[in-house]
């Protein structure tokens, strides 16, 4: 399965930063640490903030006990199915 993602991050100054890419190897870790597949440079992002995993060809997102939480479509989540 190939997964195309787009991440919108809002900076303190109100500007939005958009990153897009595709992955076909899972899990994907997003964070500000060097081991993360997707690096986000913000003090609001944990070293390992969120993981995207695929089960039965369905992608899921999991909060990795981040300090500031994970939001999907403006709702705070612990885990959720991606559509």
C-alpha positions in Angstrom: 0.0 0.0 0.0 1.2 3.5 -0.9 0.1 6.2 1.4 0.2 9.9 0.4 0.2 12.2 3.3 -0.2 16.0 3.8 0.7 17.6 7.2 -0.5 21.1 8.0 1.3 22.6 10.9 0.5 26.0 12.3 3.4 28.0 13.7 3.3 30.5 16.5 3.2 33.4 14.1 0.1 32.0 12.6 1.7 30.8 9.3 0.8 27.4 8.0 3.5 25.0 6.8 2.5 22.2 4.5 4.6 19.0 3.9 3.6 16.2 1.5 5.1 12.9 0.5 4.4 9.2 -0.1 5.4 6.1 1.8 5.0 2.4 1.2 6.9 1.1 4.3 5.2 1.1 7.7 5.1 2.0 10.5 6.0 5.7 9.9 7.1 7.7 12.9 6.6 11.5 12.9 8.5 13.7 15.3 11.4 16.0 15.8 13.9 13.2 16.6 16.5 11.9 14.1 14.9 8.5 13.9 11.6 9.9 12.6 10.7 9.3 9.0 9.0 12.7 8.9 10.8 15.4 10.8 8.9 18.4 12.2 11.1 21.1 13.7 9.0 22.5 16.6 9.3 22.4 20.4 5.6 21.5 20.4 6.4 18.2 18.7 7.8 15.3 20.7 10.9 13.3 19.6 8.5 10.5 18.6 5.1 12.2 18.4 2.9 10.0 16.3 2.9 6.7 14.3 1.1 5.7 11.2 0.6 2.0 10.8 -1.3 -0.2 8.3 -3.4 -3.2 9.3 -5.4 -5.2 6.6 -4.6 -2.4 4.1 -6.2 0.3 6.4 -4.0 3.1 7.7 -4.3 4.1 11.4 -2.7 7.0 13.3 -1.5 6.5 17.0 -0.4 9.2 19.5 2.9 8.0 21.0 2.3 9.6 24.4 3.1 13.0 22.9 3.2 16.0 25.4 1.0 18.2 23.3 -1.4 15.6 21.7 -2.3 14.6 18.2 -5.2 16.3 16.3 -7.0 14.9 13.3 -9.5 17.2 11.6 -9.4 19.5 14.6 -10.2 16.7 17.1 -7.7 15.4 19.7 -7.2 11.7 19.2 -5.3 8.8 20.8 -5.7 6.6 17.8 -7.9 6.8 14.7 -8.5 5.2 11.3 -7.3 7.4 8.4 -9.6 7.8 5.4 
